[in-house]
Amino acid sequence: MTVDDSLRVLTVRSRVARNSPVAIAQVCVEGEIDADNIAVLRAVLLHSIATCPLVHCDLSGVTFLAAAGVNMLAAVARRAAVRGVRVELHGVRGLTRRVLEIAGLERVLLISG
């Protein structure tokens, strides 16, 4: 699914890998995450934590992460913890990584580069 408001584009792709002992939701995000487009990513992540015990979210294609996106990730992490679901953020580098560290999300999510 792609959101395009002529200035910011966010692409979110997801699939479930069932070739392991547990189903793994794989979510790939590209573009800018901000208040105008987080609803799409939120919906995909909430569906993923409702259906799989493990969620891998690839943020290597993220070029901008606004405070609204950080707050949404924190809320998803809290909901995942209640459900006993592990959420892992992969491909997190540069400013995106720094923003997540400042927000303290490494305490509630596995964040890897």
C-alpha positions in Angstrom: 0.0 0.0 0.0 1.3 3.4 -0.9 0.3 6.8 0.4 1.3 9.8 -1.7 0.3 13.4 -0.9 2.6 14.8 -3.6 5.2 15.7 -0.9 5.6 12.6 1.2 5.4 9.0 0.0 5.1 6.0 2.3 5.1 2.4 1.0 4.3 -0.5 3.3 4.5 -4.1 2.2 3.7 -7.0 4.4 3.6 -10.8 4.2 3.6 -13.7 6.6 6.4 -16.2 6.4 5.2 -19.6 7.5 8.3 -21.6 6.7 9.6 -21.5 10.3 8.3 -23.1 13.5 6.2 -19.9 14.1 4.5 -17.5 11.7 6.5 -14.3 11.2 4.9 -11.1 10.0 7.4 -9.3 7.7 6.7 -5.6 7.2 8.8 -3.5 4.9 8.6 0.3 5.1 9.9 2.8 2.6 9.7 6.6 2.6 8.7 9.1 5.2 6.7 8.3 8.4 4.8 11.3 9.7 1.4 12.3 11.0 -0.2 12.4 7.6 0.5 8.8 6.7 1.0 6.7 9.9 -2.5 5.3 9.8 -1.5 2.8 7.0 1.6 1.6 8.9 -0.3 1.5 12.2 -3.0 -0.7 10.6 -0.5 -3.1 9.1 1.5 -3.4 12.4 -1.7 -3.9 14.5 -2.9 -6.6 12.2 0.5 -8.2 12.3 0.7 -8.4 16.1 -2.9 -9.7 16.2 -2.0 -12.6 13.9 1.6 -13.6 14.5 3.8 -14.1 17.6 6.8 -12.4 15.9 6.9 -9.2 13.8 10.0 -8.2 11.8 9.7 -4.6 10.6 12.3 -3.5 8.1 12.9 0.3 8.3 16.0 0.4 6.1 14.0 2.4 3.5 12.8 5.0 5.9 14.0 8.5 5.0 12.2 10.4 7.7 10.6 9.5 11.1 8.5 12.2 12.7 7.4 12.3 16.4 4.0 10.9 15.4 5.7 7.9 14.0 7.8 7.4 17.1 4.6 7.6 19.2 2.8 5.1 17.0 5.7 2.6 17.3 5.7 3.0 21.1 1.9 2.3 21.2 2.3 -0.7 18.9 5.1 -2.0 21.2 2.9 -1.7 24.2 0.1 -3.5 22.6 2.5 -6.2 21.3 3.9 -6.7 24.9 0.4 -7.2 26.3 -0.3 -9.9 23.7 3.1 -11.5 24.2 4.3 -10.7 20.7 7.9 -9.7 19.9 8.4 -6.8 17.5 11.8 -6.3 16.0 12.9 -3.3 14.0 15.6 -4.1 11.4 17.6 -1.9 9.1 17.5 1.0 11.4 20.3 3.4 10.8 21.4 7.1 10.9 18.9 9.7 12.1 16.1 7.2 12.3 18.1 5.1 14.8 19.1 8.2 16.8 15.4 9.3 17.1 14.3 5.9 18.3 17.2 5.8 20.9 16.4 9.3 22.2 12.7 8.2 22.6 13.9 5.2 24.6 12.3 2.6 22.3 15.3 0.3 22.5 14.0 -0.6 25.9 10.7 -2.0 24.5 11.7 -3.1 20.9 14.7 -5.0 19.5 16.3 -2.4 17.2 19.1 -3.6 14.8 21.0 -2.0 12.0 
